[in-house]
């Protein structure tokens, strides 16, 4: 039982870290968009290429976060809370 709880705690921490990285990618992508909007490069093909890649990167990071931030036991979404004590769906303890 203790080994299973430790595995769950470790998995939640691993998933939280990965979701934070995905969030950082989204913030950096947003900063690129803001920087491009401030620059006068509206006619440049490179600007449109970077803009499209940036939007795609934000979509992928958002989807990754949505698919990753789940309970290791029942795979239900954990919602907006970054440090839940228990899964709201199955009741599994997620933190020591």
C-alpha positions in Angstrom: 0.0 0.0 0.0 2.8 2.4 1.0 4.6 1.7 -2.3 1.5 2.4 -4.3 1.0 5.8 -2.5 4.6 6.7 -3.1 4.2 5.9 -6.8 1.0 8.1 -7.0 2.8 11.0 -5.2 5.7 10.7 -7.5 3.5 10.6 -10.6 1.5 13.6 -9.5 4.7 15.6 -9.0 6.0 14.5 -12.4 2.8 15.5 -14.1 2.7 18.9 -12.2 6.3 19.7 -13.4 5.5 18.8 -17.0 2.3 21.0 -16.9 4.4 23.9 -15.5 6.8 23.5 -18.4 3.9 23.5 -20.9 2.5 26.6 -19.2 6.0 28.3 -19.5 6.0 27.4 -23.2 2.6 29.0 -23.6 3.7 32.2 -21.8 6.9 32.4 -23.9 4.8 32.0 -27.0 2.5 34.8 -25.9 5.6 37.0 -25.4 6.7 36.2 -29.0 3.3 37.2 -30.2 3.4 40.5 -28.3 6.9 41.2 -29.6 5.8 40.6 -33.1 2.8 42.8 -32.8 5.0 45.7 -31.6 7.5 45.3 -34.5 6.7 46.7 -37.8 7.1 43.4 -39.7 3.5 42.9 -40.9 4.4 42.4 -44.5 7.2 39.9 -43.9 6.5 36.2 -44.8 8.8 35.2 -41.9 6.5 37.0 -39.5 3.5 35.1 -40.7 5.5 31.8 -40.5 6.5 32.6 -36.9 3.0 33.7 -36.0 1.5 30.4 -37.3 4.2 28.3 -35.6 3.6 30.2 -32.4 -0.1 29.7 -32.4 0.4 26.0 -33.2 2.9 25.7 -30.3 0.4 27.3 -27.9 -2.3 24.9 -29.1 -0.1 21.9 -28.6 1.0 23.0 -25.1 -2.6 23.6 -24.1 -3.6 20.2 -25.3 -0.6 18.6 -23.6 -1.6 20.2 -20.3 -5.2 19.1 -20.7 -4.2 15.5 -21.4 -1.5 15.4 -18.7 -3.0 17.0 -15.6 -5.0 13.9 -14.5 -5.3 11.6 -11.6 -2.9 8.7 -11.9 -5.5 6.3 -10.5 -8.7 7.1 -12.4 -7.3 9.4 -15.2 -10.0 12.0 -14.5 -9.0 15.7 -14.9 -7.7 17.4 -11.7 -9.2 20.7 -12.6 -7.5 24.1 -11.9 -6.0 23.3 -8.6 -2.2 22.9 -8.8 -1.8 21.1 -5.6 -4.9 19.0 -4.8 -4.9 16.8 -1.7 -7.3 14.2 -3.2 -8.8 13.4 -6.5 -12.3 14.8 -6.6 -13.5 11.8 -8.6 -12.1 8.7 -7.0 -10.8 10.1 -3.7 -7.2 8.9 -4.2 -4.8 10.8 -2.0 -2.4 12.8 -4.2 -0.1 14.5 -1.7 1.7 13.2 1.4 
